[in-house]
Amino acid sequence: MTENKTRPTDASAADFLAAVEPARKRDDALALDRLFRCVTGWQPRLWGPSMIGYGEYHYVYESGREGDFLATGFSPRKTSLVVYIMPGYADFGDILARLGKHKLGKSCLYINKLADIDESVLEELIRAGLDDLAKRWPISPS
């Protein structure tokens, strides 16, 4: 079996966030870090070169494939903030309808800037995603 390409690293999440450019994106990334720490109670960990993760879980699929992945987190990409909040199991349409301007992928949320969304709704969404994930796999701090 192949291993996941995205794994936790020993690199500093704080150093990564401090280097995000441009400054507006860095400010949003630092605000997201505070929000995720508040919601989860966990410290951030850098996964791969650009994903900030909070908590992790070990999964084993029926196919036998298994691995570890961040429970929730985000990545300040060039075009948008990518928020990893859902393992793709639950329908959070009712919460997403109140969030504000966003695009949705299978397990991630794309936000241009934090000013486009209601941060209290994002907090609710992060918690709902973690609660749903915990029904399937045990979550631990990373």
Backbone bond lengths (Angstrom), bond angles and torsions (degrees), N, CA, C in turn:
res aa  C-N    CA-C-N  psi(-1)  N-CA   C-N-CA  omega(-1)  CA-C   N-CA-C  phi
1 M - - - 1.440 - - 1.526 109.81 -
2 T 1.302 115.30 143.48 1.457 119.54 177.29 1.519 109.62 -81.16
3 E 1.321 115.16 150.31 1.459 120.83 177.24 1.522 109.63 -87.83
4 N 1.328 115.58 156.39 1.457 119.98 174.62 1.520 109.97 -60.72
5 K 1.313 116.42 140.16 1.460 120.36 175.94 1.521 110.50 -74.90
6 T 1.327 116.86 -31.86 1.462 121.21 -178.61 1.517 108.77 -94.60
7 R 1.328 114.63 112.04 1.459 121.03 -179.11 1.524 108.97 -132.93
8 P 1.329 116.65 160.20 1.457 118.55 177.39 1.521 110.48 -66.17
9 T 1.314 115.37 148.36 1.465 120.92 179.52 1.521 109.19 -120.24
10 D 1.299 116.02 173.03 1.464 121.39 175.62 1.522 111.44 -94.47
11 A 1.327 117.29 1.01 1.463 121.18 179.62 1.528 109.52 -66.98
12 S 1.302 115.85 153.19 1.463 122.03 -177.96 1.527 111.59 -78.24
13 A 1.328 115.70 122.33 1.471 120.09 175.30 1.528 109.74 -64.40
14 A 1.335 117.66 -38.58 1.472 121.32 -179.94 1.526 110.83 -62.66
15 D 1.327 117.04 -42.97 1.473 120.36 178.56 1.518 110.73 -64.36
16 F 1.336 116.28 -41.52 1.464 119.96 178.50 1.533 109.82 -60.17
17 L 1.328 116.73 -49.16 1.468 120.26 -178.49 1.521 111.81 -62.68
18 A 1.321 117.81 -37.99 1.465 121.58 -179.72 1.528 112.42 -65.60
19 A 1.332 116.60 -21.55 1.468 121.10 -177.66 1.533 113.33 -96.79
20 V 1.327 118.09 -1.10 1.470 120.50 -178.97 1.521 109.74 -63.40
21 E 1.305 116.09 134.11 1.474 123.14 177.10 1.510 108.96 -125.76
22 P 1.300 118.18 149.31 1.461 129.31 -3.72 1.529 111.87 -74.83
23 A 1.326 116.38 177.68 1.465 122.70 -175.28 1.529 112.03 -57.08
24 R 1.317 118.60 -38.81 1.477 121.14 179.96 1.524 110.49 -62.45
25 K 1.309 116.95 -41.60 1.465 121.43 178.41 1.532 109.68 -66.82
26 R 1.345 116.94 -39.10 1.461 120.63 177.68 1.530 110.50 -62.98
27 D 1.336 116.97 -43.81 1.468 120.30 177.88 1.523 111.42 -59.54
28 D 1.328 116.83 -43.23 1.466 120.50 177.40 1.524 111.10 -64.59
29 A 1.334 117.11 -40.39 1.469 120.98 179.73 1.524 110.65 -64.62
30 L 1.321 117.24 -41.55 1.464 120.17 178.34 1.528 110.99 -66.82
31 A 1.327 117.21 -37.01 1.471 120.71 176.15 1.532 110.23 -65.55
32 L 1.328 117.33 -40.96 1.463 120.23 176.77 1.527 110.89 -63.35
33 D 1.314 117.12 -40.36 1.464 120.37 177.76 1.529 109.84 -58.30
34 R 1.323 117.82 -46.92 1.471 120.71 178.52 1.526 110.81 -60.91
35 L 1.340 116.90 -42.49 1.458 121.31 -179.11 1.530 111.03 -63.56
36 F 1.336 117.07 -47.26 1.470 120.60 179.95 1.523 111.47 -64.09
37 R 1.332 117.77 -39.89 1.466 120.29 177.62 1.530 110.32 -62.08
38 C 1.325 115.89 -42.61 1.460 120.90 -179.75 1.526 111.29 -63.94
39 V 1.328 117.26 -47.44 1.467 121.35 -177.39 1.522 111.50 -68.11
40 T 1.332 117.23 -43.71 1.470 120.24 -173.57 1.519 113.95 -91.12
41 G 1.328 116.98 -29.94 1.459 120.68 -173.00 1.518 112.84 77.89
42 W 1.331 117.77 9.17 1.459 122.72 -176.58 1.519 111.77 -110.65
43 Q 1.308 114.73 153.75 1.458 121.78 175.98 1.529 109.41 -81.53
44 P 1.324 116.95 150.00 1.470 119.71 -179.77 1.517 111.93 -76.24
45 R 1.315 114.28 154.00 1.461 121.99 174.61 1.522 107.72 -138.70
46 L 1.315 116.33 137.61 1.458 120.55 179.15 1.524 109.25 -79.87
47 W 1.331 115.54 126.50 1.461 123.28 176.34 1.528 106.66 -111.16
48 G 1.312 116.30 125.36 1.454 118.88 -176.30 1.517 108.42 60.84
49 P 1.324 116.64 -159.76 1.461 118.35 -176.43 1.524 114.99 -81.41
50 S 1.373 118.58 -13.39 1.469 116.75 -170.48 1.524 116.49 -151.38
51 M 1.319 118.90 14.05 1.459 120.57 179.81 1.529 109.54 -109.21
52 I 1.329 116.35 127.57 1.449 121.93 177.10 1.524 107.07 -97.36
53 G 1.330 116.97 116.59 1.453 121.44 -176.05 1.514 112.91 -111.65
54 Y 1.324 114.78 150.23 1.460 123.08 177.96 1.524 106.73 -128.28
55 G 1.315 116.19 113.04 1.446 120.53 -175.78 1.518 110.91 75.85
56 E 1.326 114.38 168.18 1.463 119.67 176.97 1.523 109.20 -153.34
57 Y 1.311 114.49 164.85 1.452 119.99 177.33 1.517 109.65 -143.13
58 H 1.314 114.97 154.10 1.465 121.67 176.09 1.520 107.48 -106.82
59 Y 1.319 116.43 128.90 1.465 120.28 -179.68 1.517 110.03 -118.34
60 V 1.323 114.97 152.62 1.462 122.92 173.23 1.526 106.11 -136.89
61 Y 1.320 116.53 115.16 1.459 120.69 179.66 1.522 110.45 -86.90
62 E 1.323 116.65 162.57 1.468 121.21 178.09 1.519 111.82 -57.98
63 S 1.328 117.16 -28.67 1.465 121.69 179.16 1.524 112.39 -69.34
64 G 1.337 116.12 -13.25 1.453 120.41 -176.97 1.520 112.65 100.48
65 R 1.319 116.54 -15.79 1.466 119.81 177.84 1.521 108.63 -65.45
66 E 1.328 115.74 135.30 1.447 120.03 177.80 1.510 109.93 -142.90
67 G 1.305 115.40 162.22 1.448 119.74 -179.96 1.513 110.87 178.75
68 D 1.311 114.10 -173.92 1.450 122.35 178.89 1.517 108.30 -122.36
69 F 1.332 116.06 145.27 1.457 119.61 177.60 1.513 109.53 -150.78
70 L 1.317 115.34 159.57 1.459 120.08 178.98 1.531 109.87 -64.51
71 A 1.316 115.99 143.33 1.464 120.59 -178.81 1.521 110.85 -75.55
72 T 1.307 116.93 -38.44 1.456 122.90 177.19 1.515 107.55 -160.38
73 G 1.310 117.15 164.55 1.455 119.54 179.70 1.512 111.81 162.67
74 F 1.334 114.47 -161.97 1.464 119.44 -177.72 1.518 110.43 -158.16
75 S 1.323 114.26 168.39 1.454 121.61 174.52 1.525 108.58 -141.90
76 P 1.328 117.59 125.34 1.468 120.13 177.16 1.530 110.36 -83.13
77 R 1.311 116.32 86.85 1.467 121.18 -178.24 1.524 110.42 -82.47
78 K 1.325 116.77 168.97 1.471 120.87 -177.31 1.519 112.87 -59.75
79 T 1.320 116.98 -45.23 1.465 119.27 -174.64 1.518 113.82 -89.77
80 S 1.333 117.59 -24.58 1.467 118.97 -178.02 1.524 110.35 -161.84
81 L 1.319 114.21 168.38 1.457 120.88 170.13 1.522 106.43 -87.48
82 V 1.304 117.21 125.53 1.458 121.03 179.15 1.524 107.22 -104.08
83 V 1.320 116.27 121.00 1.453 121.94 -177.69 1.525 108.48 -109.68
84 Y 1.340 115.39 124.64 1.465 121.94 -179.62 1.523 107.72 -99.31
85 I 1.319 115.71 101.06 1.456 119.83 -171.77 1.511 113.89 -123.50
86 M 1.309 117.78 -17.04 1.452 119.13 -171.29 1.521 110.58 -132.66
87 P 1.313 116.82 136.50 1.456 118.29 174.70 1.529 112.28 -78.16
88 G 1.316 117.25 2.71 1.453 120.45 177.27 1.512 114.73 88.30
89 Y 1.325 117.86 13.42 1.455 120.75 -177.05 1.526 112.87 -96.00
90 A 1.319 117.16 -43.86 1.463 120.95 -172.30 1.520 111.32 -97.97
91 D 1.316 115.25 160.06 1.461 122.32 175.00 1.523 107.54 -100.32
92 F 1.308 116.45 113.37 1.458 121.45 -179.73 1.533 111.05 -106.15
93 G 1.320 116.44 30.07 1.460 121.31 -177.16 1.510 114.25 -55.37
94 D 1.341 117.31 -37.38 1.465 119.63 -178.99 1.521 111.55 -65.68
95 I 1.329 117.56 -38.13 1.462 121.06 177.94 1.526 109.90 -73.85
96 L 1.317 117.08 -44.38 1.464 121.27 -178.87 1.519 112.02 -60.41
97 A 1.332 116.96 -31.73 1.464 120.77 179.85 1.528 111.40 -63.78
98 R 1.317 117.47 -23.69 1.467 122.00 -179.17 1.525 112.92 -99.32
99 L 1.328 117.67 -4.32 1.466 121.74 -171.92 1.520 113.92 -70.40
100 G 1.306 117.52 -43.62 1.459 121.19 -172.61 1.520 109.36 119.01
101 K 1.313 116.39 -163.29 1.461 122.32 -174.55 1.532 111.17 -69.41
102 H 1.334 115.72 119.99 1.463 121.62 -179.64 1.522 109.65 -161.15
103 K 1.323 114.71 167.25 1.462 122.44 169.94 1.516 105.84 -124.14
104 L 1.313 115.42 153.63 1.452 119.96 -174.78 1.516 111.39 -123.55
105 G 1.329 116.26 132.84 1.455 123.31 170.04 1.511 107.46 -105.14
106 K 1.319 117.63 -172.07 1.470 120.30 -177.59 1.525 112.07 -60.94
107 S 1.308 117.26 -47.25 1.459 120.73 -179.24 1.520 112.49 -129.56
108 C 1.309 116.88 17.35 1.453 118.68 179.46 1.518 111.99 -142.21
109 L 1.296 112.38 159.23 1.451 122.56 -176.05 1.522 107.29 -119.64
110 Y 1.325 117.38 134.21 1.458 121.80 -179.72 1.518 108.70 -110.31
111 I 1.340 115.26 123.83 1.457 121.97 -179.57 1.521 107.79 -126.14
112 N 1.325 117.04 131.36 1.467 119.22 178.31 1.524 111.43 -69.40
113 K 1.334 116.17 -47.09 1.463 121.23 178.19 1.522 108.58 -155.05
114 L 1.319 116.31 153.70 1.464 120.14 -176.87 1.522 112.49 -61.47
115 A 1.311 117.38 -28.80 1.466 120.42 179.54 1.523 111.69 -62.40
116 D 1.322 118.25 -17.27 1.472 122.54 -179.17 1.528 112.97 -80.72
117 I 1.335 117.78 -11.35 1.467 119.51 -173.45 1.529 111.09 -127.89
118 D 1.326 114.57 168.14 1.458 122.78 173.57 1.530 106.35 -93.46
119 E 1.321 116.94 110.53 1.467 120.64 -175.11 1.528 112.59 -64.29
120 S 1.323 117.85 -30.04 1.469 119.07 178.14 1.530 110.67 -67.65
121 V 1.330 116.82 -32.55 1.464 120.20 175.94 1.529 109.48 -71.38
122 L 1.332 117.82 -36.98 1.464 120.23 175.89 1.529 110.08 -61.95
123 E 1.327 118.01 -41.39 1.465 120.97 175.95 1.531 110.38 -57.17
124 E 1.320 116.37 -45.51 1.467 121.40 178.76 1.523 111.11 -60.64
125 L 1.327 116.05 -40.52 1.459 121.76 -179.01 1.529 111.48 -67.58
126 I 1.325 116.67 -41.22 1.468 120.44 177.69 1.526 109.91 -60.98
127 R 1.322 116.20 -47.18 1.469 120.57 179.66 1.528 110.65 -61.82
128 A 1.334 117.47 -44.61 1.473 120.80 179.78 1.531 110.57 -62.11
129 G 1.331 117.36 -40.24 1.461 120.83 178.26 1.518 111.81 -63.84
130 L 1.338 116.78 -43.09 1.458 120.39 178.15 1.526 111.50 -65.87
131 D 1.327 116.52 -41.99 1.465 119.93 178.60 1.524 111.13 -61.25
132 D 1.335 116.40 -41.59 1.461 120.20 178.68 1.523 111.05 -66.73
133 L 1.326 117.20 -43.34 1.456 121.37 178.81 1.532 110.91 -60.29
134 A 1.327 116.34 -41.72 1.467 121.32 -177.01 1.533 112.45 -66.13
135 K 1.324 117.78 -18.32 1.466 120.82 175.86 1.525 110.93 -71.55
136 R 1.343 116.17 -20.69 1.460 121.08 -175.74 1.525 114.17 -108.02
137 W 1.328 115.78 -38.16 1.457 120.80 -175.23 1.537 108.89 -139.32
138 P 1.318 117.69 142.61 1.479 119.34 175.47 1.528 110.12 -67.43
139 I 1.317 115.46 136.06 1.462 122.23 178.86 1.512 108.41 -107.51
140 S 1.339 115.77 140.08 1.463 119.91 176.32 1.524 108.98 -134.29
141 P 1.347 116.71 157.60 1.463 118.55 174.02 1.531 108.79 -62.36
142 S 1.329 117.28 149.26 1.472 118.08 -179.65 1.502 111.24 -90.94
